[in-house]
Every structure is written in structure tokens, then in C-alpha cells.
Amino acid sequence: MKLYHGSNIVIDSIDLSKGSPDKDFGRGFYLTDIKSQAESMAQRRCRFTGQGEPVVTTFDFDKSWLESKELKVLIFEKPDEQWAKFVLDNRRSSRTGFIHDYDIVVGPIADDGVAFQLNRYIRGLIDMGTLVRELTFMKLNRQYFFGTELAISKLIRDDD
């Protein structure tokens, strides 16, 4: 399968230490299987940093690795309570020290609408049941998190 990473620079090699720790699935390298989404992320990154040009780097990934015993993989099919708690733990990791040990995590992206609902939950304005119900109605794109060198080794850069 093709996976895409949007940035303001060409990705020649992946450096996991450059990732922010407070992302949906923690510090790692994030990709999507939707090229237009990667293009939007590249444009957003350029606006955020004020540097570079939008660039999408394409990788080939053998989906069978998601079922391999060699990698520790977590897959969220939809934004449910387990996913919401996992995202909340990761987004607060620099304050709490939370770190998971998954090589790859696949699941919905917590976009701005999701972030709004998560903040409502954190502030005690809604309970977990309401949060999950609100998230159920959202059409969320999928993201692929690669968090270890072993996982990164399964990505093959596609220079076509």
C-alpha cells in the first residue's frame, strides 16, 4: 500500500526524535493513505513554520506487517472510548510521562473538531459517553503512526 507524509521538507531519512511527543499517538512518524490529506498537511506545515514548500513523500508499506508477530501493532477501527483515552494520554504525555510501546498505531485522526470535543471532556463539560457519541458522528480520516526504528524499517521510500 502507498502511505504519504506531508511536510515542508523532503524526507530523505526518518528521525523519530524530531517528532512532537504530544501528538495523537505519541512521538513518531505519521503518515496517511490519502494523498490529498498529506497535501493539506504539507500546506499546513508550511503555514505553521513559515518555511519551505509543501512536499509529499510517498512510501510503500506491506500491509501484512500489521498482522505480523514481529511488530507490536494497535489498530483503532473507529473513534471509541479506548481510542479517546489513548489519544488523551498521548496528548498529555509531556506532562504525565505516558509512553506506549507500540511499533505501529493505526486509527482516526483527532482533527480540530475532535480536539474541541476532547477539550470539553478534559474541562469536565461532558462525560466519556457523551464524548464517544459526539465522535461517532464525525467522518475522520485514518493515520498511521510509526514509533520505532523497527517499524520505520518496514517503510520503503517511493521515488516515482
C-alpha angles and dihedrals in degrees: 000000000000119000124187135208120197119206145137091254137049111260107228095159131007117242109189092194091068093065122099114250096218098066125121094272099019134255109345147093115298128206139167134210090223112084094198089055090054089049090053091048090051091053091046091050091052091050092047096050098030087223140104132001128285110273130179116201116199125213133186115226128182105227091209087078087071088068097037121118088218092073130051104229132182119192125190111195094190141001100278133150094277090052093047092051091047092051092046091050092050095045089055095041097112088058099037102032092234112163125167125206102225119130093204132016122187124188150103121323116244097228126182092284091053091046089055091053092045090052090050088054093046091051090052094246093124134021127236093264092055091045092054092046091051091049093048091069094053123096101222127185121231125252131196118215120199108191107168138051088244091058092044089054089065092062117091117197112235109213096182 
